[in-house]
Amino acid sequence: MFIDRAIIEVRSGKGGNGRIAFRRERGVPKGGPAGGNGGRGGSVYLRCSKSTGTLVNYRHSRVFIADDGENGDIKNQYGHAADDIYIDLPIGTVVFLEENHKYVCDFTQDGQTYLICKGGRGGRGNSAFKSSRNKCPKIAENGLPGERKRLILELKLLADVGVIGLPNAGKSTFISCVTNCKAEIGDYPFTTIVPNLGVAKIGEDSFVIADMPGLIKGASQGKGLGLMFLRHIERCRVLVHMVDMSREDPYQDYLDIKDELKKYGMHLLDRPEIIVASKMDEDGTLEKLNRFKKQVKKDVIPISCIAEENLDKVLYKCVELLKDAPTWSVYSEEDKEQVFNLDETNEIFEIIKKKEGYYEIVGERVIRTYNLINISTDEGMLRLLTYLNKIGIDKKLHELGAQNGDIVKLADFEFEYYE
């Protein structure tokens, strides 16, 4: 089964919490803090593998969850870091975020990996907070939560040459003649319902050629099978445009396909093109070919797959164009999801007035710091309040007109405001 699109969900593991503990041994009356750090949560990696050819394993929405890191323990014992998980994807897979369809990465080489969800950092135990001024700290950090993302996986086949045209233009017959690919052939529209890949050899040269399902007018808007398989043309360096000379108006057929390529975009019209006139063994095609050449004003190679005429000319022309044809990247680095370093972000927090007497503190940096602080102890609570005061929460609330007794929310923690 050829599956070229799937949606999955990935979640990295939470970091283990730091431990609050003290050394209690016979003969050591003042052992001091001995709480260990938590282990790192498992990360989720995407990995390109040539051992798989489709996304059939992900045809149903699947969830991949990495384990959480272990909590720190007594006697300064560190918690175990969780194992990372790897998701194998076929070569040619492009990954997007589902929420905004933002481009994430493009897999073109076997073994290529991408960190999609980083495991949460483990929290520090109270041993890490020991200092000359606080020799017996009763504070520890929580582990940072993991990340959660829903991804769209799209497989775009890696082929040097793509054969395009209307249904029943002779594409499958052509690729069956020039490669060992056993494409389905039939005298009815949309015989090809999945792209067929084959290796064509001519002289000492060889290249990968793909037979695309037939395109029709409106394919760029989803009609027929066009939108489903136009994505596979994006990587092709050279396009073989096959035009059926047995049809009533071959030139209009040619213009219709060119128009769909233009509407789809992705620089498809910028690819080198070889125009091939197919089915030249049928009656009346020579006259149509002469008229078509005058209309298109480009070189046209007439072929007959039944008589095997001029097939080698098409292959030699492909080799000639491939020598200078650029490698088209499906997406550029400018399209990638922007990742900002939290330490470089100027705005630490923002306060939103939800309703009268109710405020919410938002901001990645302030929430990240809150997640680290263990507020189950008095010292931990004091540390949180000291941090909020240091970054100017009280001052901002006063400027917004907050009154004594108003509720302030930070993530899942609520407290009352007092001047």
C-alpha angles and dihedrals in degrees: 000000000000109000116174102170132050142154122222137172123224129192128184122213127264118247118251119258121252116247129239106213141137132216109254112179135143110264093019104090095170103036095155130207117343106170115137130219123259122250125252118264119244118270127219119231130188112217130192113227131179090206091082126055105184141027092247091125089062100041090119120053105272132189124217114194125184120212124259121250118256121257120253117262141209123287090041092291114165120225117245117262113238121245118260119238127221126208113204116218130181122257109272097037118143118199127211135176109251096217096062104002089242115169114249110171145334122222114213104146133057112254095021111145135194128192103228100168121022118213117245118263116251117249122247121250123229091266088072092059097054112123140156089267096043111034095164107042118181096194133099137170129249119231116260116254120251126246128260125203138166113216136198112215117201122182114213110185119238106232130149094211128031122199112213136175145109121312112284093018090131099260097133092045090051095050090046089055098047100037139031090252112126099214119181111256125195143150095247136080121276095018086153110062097163129039114264120216126203140161115241119202126196119169108319094333129091135177141172115259126191128203107213124207112261118280124217135187107290094027091130088060093049104270118146112347094313105106091043093057106023086090090070091062091059094084097043113113095200129029124211106204108202116201121191109229092194091069124096099249113016093174093057089048088054092050092048093056092045089052092053091050089051093050093048091054121188088132092283092146090056093063119103108262133208114197112211124189106211134197094033089158092075125093119271096013097115092063091048090048093055091049091046092053091054092049099046095040092207137102112282125193112209114210141180116200091190092056091031091230122166094352090126090053090060091049094048089050090051091052091049094052095042091061091069101022113115123234107252117221112212092218133010129226089257089067094057124114108268114238117195126198108240091219090058094053112104098204110069095178146352128207119219122195103222096180139329109313095004125097133174127206113215134177135109096243097049093045091047091053091046090053089055096053117087103216095182090098130058091242091051092051091048090051091053094049091047090052093049091050091047094056092048105257094141092049093049093048090051091052090052091054100252114174131212110280096026115140119245120192127202113180103304095341123094128188138168121254120233127169 
